């Protein structure tokens, strides 16, 4: 594991100050090799002491060792540069990142927690799936899959409507929350309402110490390695999509008879296909 991989791995657990430093480094690791500690601190908007603490968090002796590790990454990148310039090389890099995301997403959840999540979903009277922004597409995917196998699941793209739906939940229901950051204020409002009613809250976020994760009864940390595109972060939804797929498959494994519902649903839709 390179130092860049290590920073990506630790990113969800980093403090706000450390996140600023990580952002500068990950934006261009090679440039940081030529910076002084003062230059890095200034660009990140933090103190010199914060840079030193960041290095300690990574298990490094100090800033000098950080530069050595980044230089090693630079050498590897130079060796692979020609390969990555072509389309095939870019695809290989993409696949490598996706493999890491999936491996970490599934290796970090215990079998006990996974079984508890599936059990709660399976026996819920109703499942409300909530998300916002880039993650809402995943909510619709989950609703479709759960509905296909006979679980009563619903969602709404309108937050006002979704909040009203949360207010109608009962104790036997489940609130399933998707959030990359784990810090969405609107979702936290719904979680608070659900908790008042004694409803089970299950969340999938990239940050196990986030407010949403901390307020949940059950949490699954998904891993997405953000890429900087046009100076903005783009978060992959692959890990979350795969986690939803896993819950879907595990529920079917527990109750194989639900496969018949999928067949019947497909049969009803057959006339719409060529």
C-alpha positions as CSV (number, residue, x, y, z in Angstrom):
1,X,0.0,0.0,0.0
2,X,1.4,3.4,-1.0
3,X,1.2,6.5,1.1
4,X,-1.5,7.8,-1.2
5,X,-3.5,4.6,-0.7
6,X,-3.1,5.0,3.0
7,X,-4.4,8.6,2.9
8,X,-7.4,7.4,0.9
9,X,-8.0,4.6,3.4
10,X,-7.9,6.9,6.5
11,X,-9.7,9.8,4.9
12,X,-13.2,9.0,6.3
13,X,-11.7,9.1,9.9
14,X,-9.7,12.3,9.5
15,X,-10.5,15.5,11.4
16,X,-11.6,18.5,9.4
17,X,-8.1,19.9,9.7
18,X,-6.5,16.7,8.4
19,X,-9.0,16.5,5.6
20,X,-7.8,19.9,4.3
21,X,-4.2,18.6,4.3
22,X,-5.2,15.3,2.6
23,X,-7.1,17.3,-0.1
24,X,-4.0,19.2,-1.0
25,X,-1.8,16.1,-1.1
26,X,-4.3,14.0,-3.1
27,X,-4.9,16.8,-5.6
28,X,-1.3,16.5,-6.7
29,X,1.0,14.2,-4.6
30,X,4.0,14.9,-6.9
31,X,3.9,18.6,-6.3
32,X,4.0,18.2,-2.5
33,X,7.4,16.5,-2.8
34,X,8.9,19.9,-3.8
35,X,7.0,21.9,-1.2
36,X,8.3,23.0,2.2
37,X,6.2,22.3,5.3
38,X,5.3,26.0,5.4
39,X,4.1,26.0,1.8
40,X,1.9,22.9,2.4
41,X,0.5,24.4,5.6
42,X,-0.3,27.7,3.8
43,X,-2.0,26.0,0.9
44,X,-4.0,23.8,3.2
45,X,-4.8,26.7,5.5
46,X,-3.5,25.0,8.6
47,X,-0.7,25.4,11.1
48,X,2.8,23.8,10.9
49,X,1.9,21.7,14.0
50,X,-1.1,20.4,12.2
51,X,1.1,19.1,9.3
52,X,3.3,17.3,11.9
53,X,0.2,15.7,13.6
54,X,-1.1,14.7,10.2
55,X,2.2,12.8,9.5
56,X,1.9,11.1,12.9
57,X,-1.6,10.0,12.1
58,X,-0.3,8.2,9.0
59,X,2.4,6.5,11.1
60,X,5.2,8.6,9.8
61,X,8.0,10.2,11.7
62,X,7.4,13.6,10.2
63,X,7.1,15.8,7.1
64,X,10.4,14.6,5.7
65,X,9.3,11.0,5.7
66,X,6.0,12.0,4.1
67,X,7.9,13.6,1.2
68,X,10.1,10.4,0.8
69,X,6.9,8.3,0.6
70,X,5.3,10.6,-1.9
71,X,8.5,10.6,-4.0
72,X,8.3,6.8,-4.2
73,X,4.7,7.1,-5.5
74,X,6.1,9.7,-8.0
75,X,8.6,7.2,-9.3
76,X,5.9,4.5,-9.7
77,X,3.7,7.0,-11.6
78,X,6.6,7.9,-13.9
79,X,7.2,4.3,-14.7
80,X,3.6,3.8,-15.5
81,X,3.0,7.1,-17.2
82,X,3.2,5.8,-20.8
83,X,0.8,3.1,-19.9
84,X,-1.7,5.4,-18.3
85,X,-1.6,7.9,-21.2
86,X,-3.5,5.5,-23.4
87,X,-7.2,4.5,-22.9
88,X,-6.3,1.0,-21.8
89,X,-4.0,2.3,-19.1
90,X,-6.7,4.6,-17.8
91,X,-9.2,1.7,-17.6
92,X,-6.7,-0.4,-15.7
93,X,-6.3,2.3,-13.1
94,X,-10.1,2.7,-12.9
95,X,-10.5,-1.0,-12.3
96,X,-7.8,-1.0,-9.7
97,X,-9.6,1.7,-7.7
98,X,-12.9,0.0,-8.0
99,X,-11.4,-3.3,-6.7
100,X,-10.0,-1.5,-3.6
101,X,-13.4,0.2,-2.9
102,X,-15.3,-3.1,-3.1
103,X,-12.7,-5.1,-1.1
104,X,-12.7,-2.6,1.7
105,X,-16.5,-2.1,1.7
106,X,-17.1,-5.8,2.2
107,X,-14.1,-6.7,4.5
108,X,-15.0,-4.0,7.0
109,X,-18.5,-5.2,7.9
110,X,-18.8,-8.1,10.3
111,X,-21.0,-11.1,9.5
112,X,-23.1,-10.4,12.6
113,X,-23.8,-6.8,11.6
114,X,-24.7,-7.8,8.0
115,X,-27.1,-10.5,9.3
116,X,-28.7,-8.0,11.7
117,X,-29.2,-5.5,8.8
118,X,-30.8,-8.1,6.6
119,X,-32.9,-9.5,9.4
120,X,-34.3,-6.0,10.2
121,X,-35.1,-5.3,6.6
122,X,-36.7,-8.8,6.1
123,X,-39.0,-8.4,9.1
124,X,-39.9,-4.7,8.8
125,X,-43.5,-3.7,8.2
126,X,-42.2,-1.0,5.9
127,X,-38.9,0.3,4.7
128,X,-38.4,4.0,4.0
129,X,-35.2,4.7,2.0
130,X,-33.8,8.2,2.2
131,X,-30.9,9.9,0.5
132,X,-30.2,13.2,-1.2
133,X,-28.2,14.6,-4.2
134,X,-25.9,12.3,-6.0
135,X,-26.9,9.4,-3.7
136,X,-30.7,9.5,-4.4
137,X,-30.4,7.2,-7.4
138,X,-29.2,4.5,-5.0
139,X,-32.4,5.0,-2.9
140,X,-34.5,4.3,-6.0
141,X,-32.4,1.2,-6.8
142,X,-33.0,-0.2,-3.3
143,X,-36.7,0.5,-3.4
144,X,-37.0,-1.3,-6.8
145,X,-35.0,-4.4,-5.6
146,X,-36.8,-4.7,-2.2
147,X,-40.2,-4.2,-3.8
148,X,-39.5,-6.9,-6.3
149,X,-39.0,-9.5,-3.5
150,X,-42.1,-8.5,-1.6
151,X,-40.7,-6.0,0.9
152,X,-42.8,-2.8,1.2
153,X,-40.2,-0.1,0.4
154,X,-40.7,3.5,-0.6
155,X,-38.9,6.8,-1.1
156,X,-39.4,10.3,-2.4
157,X,-37.1,12.7,-4.2
158,X,-38.9,15.6,-2.4
159,X,-37.5,16.1,1.0
160,X,-40.7,17.7,2.3
161,X,-42.7,14.6,1.2
162,X,-40.0,12.2,2.5
163,X,-40.2,14.0,5.9
164,X,-44.0,13.6,6.0
165,X,-43.5,9.9,5.2
166,X,-41.0,9.5,8.1
167,X,-43.7,11.0,10.4
168,X,-46.0,8.2,9.4
169,X,-43.6,5.4,10.2
170,X,-44.4,3.0,13.0
171,X,-42.2,1.1,15.5
172,X,-42.1,-2.0,13.3
173,X,-40.6,0.0,10.4
174,X,-37.1,0.7,9.2
175,X,-35.5,3.9,8.1
176,X,-32.7,3.1,5.6
177,X,-30.3,6.0,5.1
178,X,-27.7,6.5,2.3
179,X,-25.2,9.3,2.6
180,X,-21.6,9.7,1.3
181,X,-20.6,12.2,3.9
182,X,-22.9,11.1,6.7
183,X,-23.5,14.8,7.5
184,X,-26.6,15.7,5.5
185,X,-28.7,18.0,7.7
186,X,-32.0,17.1,6.1
187,X,-31.4,13.4,6.6
188,X,-30.5,14.0,10.3
189,X,-33.9,15.7,10.8
190,X,-35.6,12.5,9.6
191,X,-33.4,10.3,11.7
192,X,-34.3,12.3,14.8
193,X,-38.0,12.0,14.0
194,X,-37.6,8.2,13.5
195,X,-35.6,7.8,16.8
196,X,-38.4,9.6,18.7
197,X,-40.8,6.9,17.4
198,X,-38.5,4.0,18.3
199,X,-37.9,3.1,14.7
200,X,-34.8,1.2,13.7
201,X,-32.3,3.4,11.7
202,X,-29.8,1.7,9.4
203,X,-27.3,3.8,7.6
204,X,-24.7,3.3,4.9
205,X,-22.1,6.1,4.8
206,X,-18.4,6.6,4.0
207,X,-17.7,7.8,7.5
208,X,-18.2,5.6,10.5
209,X,-17.8,8.6,12.9
210,X,-20.2,10.8,11.0
211,X,-23.3,12.2,12.7
212,X,-25.6,9.9,10.7
213,X,-23.5,6.8,11.5
214,X,-23.4,7.7,15.2
215,X,-27.2,8.1,15.4
216,X,-27.9,4.8,13.6
217,X,-28.8,1.5,15.3
218,X,-26.8,-0.3,12.6
219,X,-24.2,1.1,10.2
220,X,-22.3,-0.2,7.2
221,X,-19.3,1.8,6.1
222,X,-19.0,1.9,2.3
223,X,-15.7,3.0,0.8
224,X,-15.5,5.4,-2.1
225,X,-12.1,6.8,-3.2
226,X,-12.9,10.4,-4.3
227,X,-11.4,11.6,-7.5
228,X,-10.7,15.3,-8.2
229,X,-12.4,16.3,-11.4
230,X,-12.7,20.0,-12.5
231,X,-11.3,20.9,-9.0
232,X,-14.3,19.1,-7.4
233,X,-14.7,15.8,-5.7
234,X,-16.6,13.1,-7.5
235,X,-17.7,10.2,-5.3
236,X,-18.2,6.8,-6.9
237,X,-21.5,5.1,-6.1
238,X,-20.2,1.6,-6.9
239,X,-19.6,0.5,-3.3
240,X,-23.1,1.6,-2.3
241,X,-24.7,-0.1,-5.3
242,X,-22.8,-3.3,-4.5
243,X,-23.9,-3.2,-0.8
244,X,-27.6,-2.8,-1.9
245,X,-27.1,-5.8,-4.2
246,X,-25.5,-7.8,-1.4
247,X,-28.5,-7.1,0.9
248,X,-30.9,-8.1,-1.9
249,X,-29.0,-11.4,-2.5
250,X,-28.6,-12.3,1.2
251,X,-32.4,-11.8,1.8
252,X,-33.1,-14.1,-1.1
253,X,-30.7,-16.6,0.3
254,X,-32.6,-16.5,3.6
255,X,-36.0,-16.9,1.8
256,X,-35.5,-18.4,-1.6
257,X,-39.3,-18.5,-2.2
258,X,-39.1,-14.8,-2.8
259,X,-37.6,-15.6,-6.2
260,X,-41.1,-16.4,-7.4
261,X,-42.1,-12.8,-6.9
262,X,-39.3,-11.6,-9.2
263,X,-40.4,-14.1,-11.9
264,X,-44.0,-13.0,-11.6
265,X,-43.0,-9.3,-11.7
266,X,-40.9,-10.0,-14.9
267,X,-43.9,-11.8,-16.4
268,X,-46.2,-8.9,-15.8
269,X,-43.6,-6.6,-17.5
270,X,-43.0,-9.0,-20.5
271,X,-45.3,-7.1,-22.9
272,X,-43.2,-4.0,-22.5
273,X,-40.2,-5.7,-23.9
274,X,-39.4,-6.4,-27.6
